[in-house]
Amino acid sequence: MQLNFIFNLPPCAASFHPPAESGSGGRLGSVSCMVVVALMLLAAVIPAAAQQTTQQPPPEPSLPGAPAPSSLHIAFPAPSASPQSPAPDPIDPPSPPDVETLFPHFQNTHFWLSGQANFIFQFHPSFPAAYSGIHSLRPIFESATSRVVTVYTGVRVNNSLEFLADVEEAGGLALSSGFGLAGNTDLDIVRNPLLSKAPYFARGMIHKVIALSQDKVENDRSFLSLFDELPRRRLELRLGKFSLPDFLDINTVGSDTHYQFMNWTVDNNGAWDYAADTRGYTVGFTADYEDRNWGLRFAEGLMPVVANGINLVWRPWQAHAENYEFELRRGLMPKKEGVIRLLAYTNDANMGLYRGAVANFEDGLTPVPEIADHPWHITRKYGFGVNLQQNLTRYLAAFARFGWDNGKTESFAYTEDDQTISAGLGAYGVWWHRNQDRAGFALVSNGICKDHRIYLADGGSGFLLGDGSLSYGRETIVESYYTAHLWRGLYIGPDLQHINNPGYNRARGPVLFPGFRLHFEF
């Protein structure tokens, strides 16, 4: 079982002051930048200090013939949520130590029972804001704690068929109820505070593997795949309820809030408006063809009835989403492992058009632009993404993402982000003799298209953003984290995020978000 916690730390005395005048933004920005720099220096000092210990790093395992997962298994222990089945690559670095758990797992490989609990505590001090709207990040001191608790189960019928099911409970609060940021600081939050806090059925799927070759490769068992080994060339089919980021747009450096980054647009491609209900799940099927050094995936999912809605449209001939991904397991640097992933998607759903909402407002038909003020009609949204992952050294890896969508159609399922570019580094703790620890640093820049900007500037609101006006500027994010392994399945660590132009508004911010994570792996 896995527990994921996000903590809000107590404020300093200055945090209780009323919001500063907009002219004080430079002073707050300077202090924020100093804190970010201090944290980066601390992250650099910790590994250096650790090297003073007498503990020796583990011996170098033999490289030839080591299997590699389809998500590049490089400088990190495989996260508990790693969805991809391994694909062969004889020169991939050896797998790092498995994630430790509080309790032993089934020795019988036909069954799976595990869990997690993740708690994230975050706060932000007061910050300058010339004005605020109904969907703004509140400029006064705030703190919030989120939690996600999951129980994973599965049964393997034979060497090609298995059934997987998860039960989850998500609760706690979000800063400003989740409004005001495209790159929200906590991926675990429940975006609709009115949802029931009772446990719910998160995933449930049938997984079928069709062998296309006789030779086998080892598989790292997880709650998304119980097989010990898989055909080297194969077709994997899944049918049921799942989250699309379980299988697409993954990298081992920045895709897991349990051990890595927390920001929405660091862990996922912000411009990928992937089909999902409020909790991030959809119903559909996936097809994944895996060959020696490349893979090709397709996923079909149901769309929600309304933006960020909990109910799905059960008429797939009307509302549906198609997702395509090509993965090439080859590095961009000579003799260094890497992965290149190319993503494309189309969504068809009851989505509004920003230009039409603005036209209705200008014609006096609505007091402000209202993107949801239209009869039922199906429109299409499309976009693409690039996801790069590259080994730099044995214990240091880099990643980068780029995403774009057409932006004229309503942001509907994930976040209000039409263009995103991100890059980051992740370090594996064996480097400083802490096998289960890890640390990372990332930069993100998010933007929206012209129609979306005009809609917000005229006073319109989306399901996340709406200040009542807009002085447009790209939302830029810096995040750093450290995750320390304390004992068996217990992990803790600080996180720090700094955001300029929250919600794309130069009249607000910058804002600093300190946080703390407590994670249990069962």
N, C-alpha and C positions, 0 to 999 in steps of 0.2 A: 504494500500500500504506500501511497506517496502523499505527503502533506506539503502544501506550498503556502507560506505566510508572507505577507507584506506588512511591515510595521511602520507606524508614524512615531517619530521621535519627539520628545518634549521640545517646545519652542524656546529660543533664547529670548531675553528680555525685549530686544528690539522687535521681535516678531509680533508683539501685541500692539505696536504703534499703528495708528490709522494709516491707510494707503498714502504713499508719498505723492507729491505733485508730479505731474508728468515730466517736469524738468529735472527731477532727481534720478531719472532712469540711468544716467551715466554713472552716478555714484553706486547704485545697486549693481549695475552691470560690472563695475570694476571689482566690487567685493565678490560677486559671483565668480568672475573669472579667476580671482585669486584663490578661491576655494577649490575650483576645478584643478588649477595648477598644483595646489598643495596636495590634492588627492593623487594626481599623477606622479608627483615626486615620491609620495608615500608608497605607491605601488612599485616604484622602481627600487626603493630602499629595502622593502621586505624581501624580495628575492636575493638581494646582495647580502643581507644579514643572514638569511637562511643558509647561504653557502658557507658560513663560518662553522656550521655544525660538522660533526665527524661522520654523520650518516652518509653512506655511499649510495649513488643511484643504482637502480636495478641493472643487472647485466643486459647487454644488448642481445636480444633474441636474433635467431637466424632469419634473414630476409627472404631467401628464395622460397617460392611456393606459398607465401603467406596470402590467405584470401583477403579480399577487400570488399567492404559493403558498397552498395550502390550510392549511398551518401558517403562521401569520402571519409574514411575512418583514419583521421590523422592525429593531431596533437592533443586529442581530448578523449577522456573516457566516454564511451557511448552513452548519451543521455537515455534515461529510462523511457522516454517517449519516442525514441528513434524508430520511425516507421518503415524504413526501407530495408528490404531483404538484401543480403550481401551479393555482390557480383565479383567475379574473379579479377584479380590483377596481381601477377606474380611479384611485382616489385613494390607493392604498397607497404608502408611501414607496419610493423607489428601492432596488433591491437593493444591499447593501454589497459590497465586493470579494470575489471568490472566495477560498476557502482556498488558500494556496500549497502546492505539492508539491515534493518533492525531484527528481522526474523528470517530464518531459513526458508527457502522456497521448496516447492514439491520436487522431489528427486525423480518421480515418475514423469517423464517428458510428455505424456499424453495430457497432462493437466497444467493449468496455470492459475495461480492466485497470488496477487500482490496488491500494493496500494501505495498511495502517496498523500501527503498533506503539505500544502504550500501556503505560507502566510507572508504577506508583504505589508510592511508598515511604511507609510510615506507622509510627508508634510511639505508645505511650502510657506515661507514667510509672506508678509504683505509685499506688494509690488506696485509700481506706478501704473495707473490706467486712466486715460482721459475720459473714458465712458465705458459702460457695461450694458449688456443686453440679457435676454432671457436664457441664452445658451452660451454665456461667457464663463470663462474661468474666473472664480470670485477673487478679487484683489486683496482680500483680507486673509489673515492667517487661517490655514485649514490643516486638518490632519485626518487620515482615514486608514483603515485596515481592511484588507481583503483576504479571503481564504478560498481555497479550492481543495476539496478532499475527494479522492477517487479510489474506488475498488475495482481492480481489473480481474476478469475471469476468462477462462478459455478451455476448450477441450479439443484435442486432436483426434479425429476419427481414424485416419490412416496417414500415409506419407504424402497425401496430396489434398486432403480436405480437413478443415477445422472450423469451429464456431467460436466467436469471440464476443464478449459482452462486458460493458462497464457501467457502473452506477456512480453518480457524482453528486456532490453537494457544493454549491458555490454561494457565498454570502459576504457579509461585511459591507463596507461602504466604499464609494469612490470619491475622490476629490472633486468637488463641484458637481456631484452626481454624474460624473463622466463627461460633462460638457466642456467646451472651450478649447480643445486641442485636437488637431488631426493626428499628431503623434502622441497619443495618450501615454502617460508614464507607467501604467500598470496593465499589462495584457490580461491579468486574471480578474479584472473587475466585472461585475454584473452591470451592464449598461442600462438596464431598466430596474430601478429600485423597487418597483411594484410587483416584480415577479415573486412567486412563492419561494421560500427558502428550503422547502422540503427536498429530499434527494430525488433525483430524476435519472431516467435512462439516457445515458450520454451516447454510447456507441453500442452497436449490435450488428454483426456482419458475418456473412459466410465467406470464407476464403478458400479458393480452389486454385491449385497449382497444376498446370499442364506441362509435362516434361517435353522438351524439344531436343534434348541431347541425353546421352547415357552417362556422361561424367558428372560428378557432383562437386559442390563447394560447401564449405561449412557456413552455417547461419548462426548469428548471434540471436538467441531467443529473446523475445520481448512480448509485451502484451498485445502487439500487433502481428506477431508471427511466432508460432510455437515450434516450428520445424527445426531440427538439429542440422539438417543439410538440405540443399535445394539443387535441382538440375542447373548446370552451368548456363544453358540456354533454355528459357522457359517463358510461359505466359501465365501471369497471375491475374485472377479475376476476383473481385470483391463486390458483394451486393449487400446493402443495408444502410445503417445510419452511421455516419462518421463525420470527421472534420476534414475538409480538403487539404489544409496544411499538414495533415498526418502524412500525406503522400507526395505533395507537390511543393516546390519552392523551398526546399530544405537545404540547410548546410549545417555542419557540425560546429561551426564557430558561433553563429547567432541565430538560433531557432527555438530555444528552450528557456522559458521563464523559471523553471525549477532550479537551474544551475547557472544560467547565463544572463543575458540582458533582459530588461523588463519592458522597454518601450515598444509600443505596437509597430512602429515603422522601422525598428531595428530587427525584431524577430521575424517580421513578415514584410513583404513588398506592399507598401501602403497604397499603391495604385492598382493593386489586384483586388477588385471589389468582389471577392469570392463568395459564392452562394452559401448562405448560412442563416440560421435563425439568430435570435438575440444572444444565445449562449455559444454560438459559433459552429453549430452542427447542421447538416443537411441529410437528405435521404437520396440515394442514387447508386451508381455502380462505377467501378474503375477497372481498367484493363492496362496491364503493365507488362510490356515485352522487355526482357533483359537478355542481353548478349554479353560477350566477354568484356568489352570496354565501352559499351554504350547501352542506353535504354530509351524506350519510347513509351509515354504514358498518356492515357485519356481518361477523363473523369466527367461524368454527367451528374448533375445535382438539381434538386428542386430549389426554387426561389421563394423568399418570404412574400406574404400578402402585401405588407406595407414596409417601408424602410425601417430596418432594425426591428422587425416584428418577430414575435415568437412563433406565429403560425405560418406554415408553408402552404403554397398553392399546390393542391393535389390534382392538377391538370397539366401534366408535363407536355402535352401538345401545344399549350399556350405559354406557360411560364417555365423556363428551363435555363440551365447554364452548361456550357461546354468548356472544358479546360484541356489544354494540350501542353505536353512538356517533352522536350528532347534533352537527354543528358549524355554528355561526352566526358568520360573519365580520363582526362588528359590535362596536365598542367600547362600554364602559360610560360613557365620558366624551365630552362633545360635541366633535366635530371631531377626535377622536383614534382611531386605528385600534386594534382589539382583536379577540379571538376568544373565544367561549363554547363550551365542549364539554361535553356531557352523556353520561355513560357508564353502562351497566348490564350486568351479567353474571350467568350462572348456570353452576355447575359440577356435574356429576353424576359421582361417582367412589366408589371404595372407601374412604370417609372415616369415621372414628369420630365419636362424639358425646361431648363433654366431660361432659355430665350422666350418660351411661351409664357412662363410665369411673370417675367418682367414686362412683356407686352400687355398682359392683363392688368398689371399694376399701372402702367402708363396710360391705359385706356380708362382707368378709373373703376375697373370691375372688382378690384380687391384693394383694401387699404394699404397693404404691403404685398410684395411678391410672395405667393404661396405655392411652393412646388408641388404640394399634394392636392391642390384644388383643381381637379380634373376628373372627368368620368373614367371608368375603367377602360384602359387601352394599353396595348403591348408596344413597348419601345425596346430598342436594342442598345446595349452598351458593350464596348469592346476595348481591348488593351493588350499589352504585351510586357514582358519583363525579361531581364537578364540577371542571372545569379552566378557569381564567380566565387570559387574557393581555391586557395592556393597555399600549399606548404611553403614556408620560408626557411624554417629549420625543423629539426625533429620535434621540438616542443613549442613552436610558434607558427601560427597560421593566420592568414588574412582572408577577408571576404569583402565582396562588393555586390551591391544590387542596383539595378536601374529599372524603373517602372514608368509606364505611361498609359493613360486611357483617353478616350475621345473627349471626356469632360463636359460635353453638352447635355448629357443625360444625368439624371439625379443620382447622387451617391446613395447607395441603397442598402448595402449589407455590412461592409467592413468599416471604412472610415472615409472622411471627406478629403481625398488626396488624389490629384490627377497626374502629378509628376513627382517622382521621388528618386533620389540618388543617395546611396549610403555606402560607407566603407568602415571597416574595423579590423581590429587585431584580437586574437585570443591566445592565451598562453596556458600551457598544461603544467601542473604543479610538480611533476617529476623534475623539471628544470631546477627548482629550488628545494628538492628532496621532500616535497609534500605531495605524494602520489595522487590523492583525490582532490586536491585544490585546483582552482582555475581562476583566471582573471581576464578582463577584457576592456577594450576601449573602442568607441564607435562615434562616427559623425554622420548626421543625416540632414538633408535639405529637402523640404516638401513644398509643393506649389499647386495651384489650381489654375484652370483655364480662364479665358476672358469672360465667357458667359457666366461661369460660377462666381467670378469676382463681382461682376455687375449685380448679380442677384443678391449677394451679401451686402454690397455697398448700398443698395436701395432699401435695406432693412429686412431682407428675407432671412429665413432660418432653415437650416438643414436639420438632420436628426442629431448632429453633434455641435454644429457651429451656428452662431448668430449673435453678433454684438450690437445689432441695431444700425450699424454703419461699418465702413471698412476703409482703412488706410493701408493698402495692400503691401505686404512684404513677405518674402518666403519664410516659412517656419523652419528654423534651424535648431538642431538638437545635438548636444554632446552628452554621452553617457559613459560612465566607467563603473566597474563592479569588481568585487573580489568575493569568491565563495570558498569558505574554509570547511574542511571535514573535521568535525569534533570527535565523533565516536560512532562506529558502525554506520547506521543509516541517518545520522543527524548532521545537517549542514547549516551553516549560518554565514551571513556576510552583508557588508554595506553596499549601497548603490548610490550614485550621485548623478543627477541629470540637470542640465542647464539648457533652457529653451528661450530663444529670441523670437519675437513676433508671434506669440501664442495665438493660434487660430488665424494666422496670416495677417495679423493686425499690428502695424508699427506703432499704434497709439497705446499699446499695452505691453508690459514687460520691460526687461527680461525677468525670468522667473527661475529660481533655484529649487530643486526637488531632492532633498536628502531622503534616503530610505534604508530599510533594513529587511532582510529576508531570513526566515526560519523555515527550513525544509526537512521533512521526515520521509524517508523511503522505507517502506515496509516489505 
